[in-house]
Amino acid sequence: NDDRFDGMFMNLAQQVRGIDPLLDTFFGFLRRKTDFFTGADDQQAMKKVMEALMKQKKFVDDDKKKAEEKKAKKAKEAAALKAKKEKKEKERLAKEAAKDKDDGVVELGSDGFDLDTVPAAVPAPASTQSPPNPPKTETKEKGDGGEGEGEGEGEGGKDEGEESDGEPPPPGNGGTVEGKYVWTQTLQELSLAVAVPPGTKGRDVNVVIGKSKLKIALKNGPTIVDAPLHKPIIIDDSFWTLEDGCQLQFSLSKSNQMEWWPCVCEGDPKINTQKVQPENSKLADLDGETRQTVEKMMFDQRQKAMGKPTADEQKKIDIMDKFKSQHPEMDFSKAKFT
């Protein structure tokens, strides 16, 4: 039984204080009280020691192998579960699409109606069949019949889409909640960066990550976030860390990993989810320009939390300081700068 002498050896290890002294004490016992060294030659003694050492090493290797196999099995099961969920979601979307087709429903995209894709059950009026030049939107709106009115609405949808296309996509597919945090997202997870006072320790922070709620507070300070989440998350796959004693990093795993969130918590400003970028949504994977924008947002958020100037404000201060140094003869004591 391997563990029957654990108490004795543990007591001995604590008294000699270390592995090396413990081994030295053990072999000293063999030298003084047994014929281990005198009853056999050096090679036999070394062989016995190596056999005992390799026997224990095999136990360690077997335990390590079992742990790796268990980890690989868990990862495989998680991948299979994810694939099963994705398959069910695709089947659900396919059924909805088939149902819409059976009901004669035609979706309007940002380009309006595409006459080549209109089902046979929705015939186009004679006034719109293969004209030499496409009729103007006003003509379609004034034409008789429900189809003409639908096409007018489609053209209006196109104009609205073109206007929204002029808006830049949200940096990192997220945004900034003033005074709280900067966030980004992928289809699978959300990432939050929360600025805290420099020197903050883990014990100074009170964080509660619930399935449908998030709370972030300082034990001797204000509550930063205490609100319901926009959608449920997977608690076991969500976590937070404290970086450099001045910033909390959160990773929240979405329960539904097939949709974009317009906001993290209910009541916070929402982004236009139609403008999100499907790829490169993690901060480390963003292109240089977008990553620089998100990092600037995070820096400004951290500076504001510490009562310091943002990047743009600091730039103005540096320019003014340079101007003052170049013109020492001027008096700026009564000057006001914005």
Order of alpha helices (4+ residues) and beta strands (2+ residues): alpha-alpha-alpha-alpha-alpha-beta-beta-beta-beta-beta-beta-beta-beta-alpha-alpha
